[in-house]
């Protein structure tokens, strides 16, 4: 079995385990008053592919990772599969003395490199930790660890402290820092504004970061390369975040109809021809083929980030909140 096939099997286990942990905490574990403790199934599932590629392939022995708070269930599932947590711990998510809602080094030091709650604070703290370790190495001869890898959700980037930190000139030389942005376009209470999603790359570049964007998956990129494919790319990239999110919930036949609509009540014949040989279910699946769920492309992005360490790098990974689940 090849490497990608193994990673695919692993990510399915991570998805199942992380979803089960939240379900168990809310519906199976006894509760005296019936109160649910919550959890983040959708926010975990959106980063399952990224975390699988990171922890089971790309992670170096000296690397430190700051996982976005809402990915805690997926993170814990991975630590169990790596043999760093007993099975019994998975049933204690969000219980007193059990696995914390957000990764906490103080409370779970055996598995957590860097604490990461509340929103946006963990990413900034981890990045300045890298700056602090550089200072210690330069001035006192301390040995620097490997990379500092930070995973953050796109809605977390609404926090002002994030951009205040990224604008600091001193961060431009931190080649050890790699950020992974989970671009799932969905905050707790709203769809992320289109302007923010479209400007992310430029905003990081303006701060001196190298930007790698995983927008579409390999199957969709292959379709873009066919005659008429560039028309489909323009159609998809012209959708607002709200329109794209809505498209994901359409029935298979409705997805095709929405794509070939020329905006005047007629049919875009070129797009209709391009999609004509594909079944409705295949068209719907292709629309959801994003780079943040394509293991081959994710591994390629990690390799690219590793090759050049002149400054900090960010991977903007487009994903689907609730990926692989009925609530996607």
Helices and strands as residue ranges (DSSP letters): H 3-23, I 24-28, H 41-45, H 48-53, I 54-58, E 64-66, G 69-71, H 72-81, H 87-90, H 121-140, E 148-153, G 154-158, H 160-166, G 169-173, E 177-183, H 194-206, E 210-214, H 218-224, H 229-237, H 241-249, H 252-260, H 269-275, H 280-287, G 291-293, H 295-307, E 313-318
